[in-house]
Every structure is written in C-alpha cells, then in structure tokens.
C-alpha cells in the first residue's frame, strides 16, 4: 500500500520535475532498512523514469533517529549505496558509550563534559541526527511540549501578539524551551475559556503550562480541570493557596519611577495606567507610597485610568493635556502607553522632556526607538 501511494505521489510531480519520497517504517535491522530503501528507489525511478542519483528524504524510526537525509545513488547495475552512521559508530569514534551519545542527542547532558558534548554534537549535526520525540514520549511518558496559555486576545486595544511585551515574553519562553529539548504550543485562552484550554492541553498531552493573563478565578477552574504543572506570570491572587508565579516587583518598580522623578524635581507627577488591577495596580501603589514617603500628597486625583479603545484614549489625552503640562511629568504603567502619550504631546507642540517628562515601564523595543529615548524600568523579559 505504501509503495502504491508513493508511486502516485511521484507521478503527480513528474511533469514538474520534482521528486521527494517519504516512507514510514520501524526497524532496527540495517539489512531490512537497505531493502526498503532499494524498493523506494526503484519505485521512484520507475515513476519518474530517471537514472542516476537523487536525494531521498526518509522518515523512519531507526536507532533513535526521527529524520535524516540519505544520499542514494545507483551504478549501471542498479545497486543501491547508502551512507549511515549509527549511534554506536559515533560512540566508538569518540570513545564513549552509546548511552552517552543518545543522552547528548536528547539533551540529557548533566553528567557529560562540555568538551564531549561539543565533539558528539558536531558529529550528530554532520550526520543530520534529530531527537526522536516519539521515542522520548514513550520513555518519559511525556510529549516534550510546553503549553503557553495567553489569556487575553487584546491589550492596549491591539491584538495581544502585536504587543512587544507579549512578543518578547513568548520569544524568551520558546528559546529557553528549545535549549532544553522542548517545544512550545501557544494556546489561545481568550475570553478566559478554561474548557477549551483544558481540552487542548489534554489532547496534546502537554508536560506543563505557562499561564499569562488568566485571572485568579479562571486559574482555579483550570487547576480543577487539569492535573498539570502550571507556572503563572504576573499573578496577584487575593486568597492564600499554592501556586508558582514568575513576576516583577511591580511595587518596587513603581517606587523607583517616583524616586527618579522626585530626584529630578518633579513633585506633582501624574501616574497613568489602563487598569487598577494586577501589575498596574501595584505599580501605582509603589509610586504612591514613594511620593508619600517623601512627604508629597499623592491621592487618587493623580491616578488616571485610560480606556482600552485607542480613539477614546486620544480624547482623554486631549482632556488632560493642560494638566500634563502643569504637572510637568507623567509616569505610564507601560512603554506602549508612554510612547503613545509622548507622540501625542509632541504632535501638539509640547516638548519632551523640556516641558513634560515621560517615563514608562518594561524597557521594550519602543523605549530605544523613541525620540528622545524613553526613560523606563527594565523587566528583563527575554
């Protein structure tokens, strides 16, 4: 059956002169593998009516390999020659056990020296070895997949994946997972739909979840639905319960902003955010605490909340423009909002920082692209 399918596949590309062959098999018998390769070659050769050599992409389960490119060539008699190097061959070449080579291939290198990792990795790369995720799944009873739950579809009124903080965070998670032999699957948790998140995570058998943007109630629902390791990002639960959270000292960061402004003589600075929950709330509280510690009155009248809709935010900027100029300084809870306010001020003839000082929070790419560069608090997200 597989050779009939292969024959049809090749004939479909015959006119275009394209030939790629894929075959799935499972064997640890080199002789049997060679027989299959020869059959595939004959099949492709007959389908495309070609002679000589070509590249064959072979997907197979052999010696803990998932994908490898094998060069296949023929002579006038039609015999097939293949070049393959087993893990045992590599082990003999560098003078270690086959298990050590396999461990390096799959990222289990805690007991292997850096120099040996380098030697083995060079040979593995030359031979085109890739870790066999299906074999690892069977041995580890896991999938090597980390689910990343994004609990909101929009932020600042734009799709969340366009936000630089979210993009840099996702990039950092993916890079770290990749270095440790894992893959990242993005799970859209918009509208706080934990049923959908639980279904996808269960179906894909993810090893764990990184959760960004789910509120406390929805996180607890997800915990009841899934028996998976979970790491929360920037979460501030109201109740006491066991959880693992990775976050920034938002209170301390807000206090740093206030201290910087006070040190530069801005005693009437205004704090602007999009909400009064989670990280934004604690940044405001840190800002307020630092101002009050310096003997400066800092009540809610100096705390402005922005609407999510961009057009409405612009209307609000116009409403508060004179107040911004009077205060001489505006602290924003994010670099995105800071960039927006800075642009609005400059568009209306207000010089930054000569007339109004603007600070942000995050130190994303916006900070260095702004003119003048934005003063901000670095979260060190990547």
URQUI-V118082 format. One line per field, one symbol per residue. ss: DSSP state (A for helix, B for strand, O for the rest). phi: phi as a letter, one per 40 degrees, with the letter a starting at -180 (. if undefined). burial: b if it has 9 or more other C-alpha atoms within 8 Angstrom, else e. Layout:
BEGIN
ss = ???
phi = ???
burial = ???
END
This chain:
BEGIN
ss = OAAAAAAAAAAAOOOOOOOOOOOOOBOOOAAAAAAAAAAAAAAAAAAAOOOOOBBBBBBBBBOOBBBBBBBBBBOOOOOBBOOOOOAAAAAAAAOOOAAAAAAAAOOOOOOOOAAAAAAAAAAAAAAOOOBOAAAAAAAAOOOOBBBBBBOOOBBOOBBAAAOAAAAAAAAAAAAAAAAOOOBBBBBBOAAAOAAAAAAAAAAOOOOBBBBBOOOAAAAAAAAAAOOOBBBBBOOOOOOOOOOOBBOOOAAAAAAAAAAAAAAOOOOOOBBBBOOOOAAAAAAAAAAAAAAAAOOOOOOAAABBBOOOOAAAAAAAAAAAAAAAAAAOBBBBOOAAAAAAAAAAAAAOOOOOOOOOBBBOOBOOAAAAAOOOOOBOOBOOOO
phi = .cccccccccccbcccgbbbbbabababbcccccccccccccccccccfbbhbacbcbbabafgbbbacbcbbbbccgcbbbbbbccccccccbgbccccccccdbgcbcbbccccdccccccdcccgcbdcccccccccfabgbbcbcbcbcbaggbddcccccccccccccccccccbgbbbbcbcbdgfccccccccccccfccabbbbgccdcccccccccbbbcbbcbfbbccccacabbbabcccccccccccccccbgccbdbbbacabbfccccccccccccccccgccacccbbbbcccccccccccdcccdccdcccgabbbcacccccccccccccbgccbcdcbcbbbahgccddcccbcdccabccfcc
burial = eeeeebbeebbebbeeeebebbbeeebeeeeebbeeebebbebbbebbeeeeeebbbbbbbbebbbbbbbbbbbeeeeebebeeeebeebbbeeeebbebbbbbbbeebeebeeeebebbbebbeebbbbbbbeebbeeeebbbbbbbbbbbbebbeebbeebbbbbbbebbbbeebbeebbbbeebbbbebebeebbebbbeebbbbbbbbbbebebbebbbeeeeeebbbbbbeeeeeeeeebbeeebbbbbbbbbbebbeeebeebbbbbbeeebbbbbbbbbbbbbbbeeeeebeeebbbbbebebebbbebbeeebeebbebbbbbbbbbbbbbebbebbbeeebbbeebbbbbbbbbbebbeebeeebebbeeeee
END
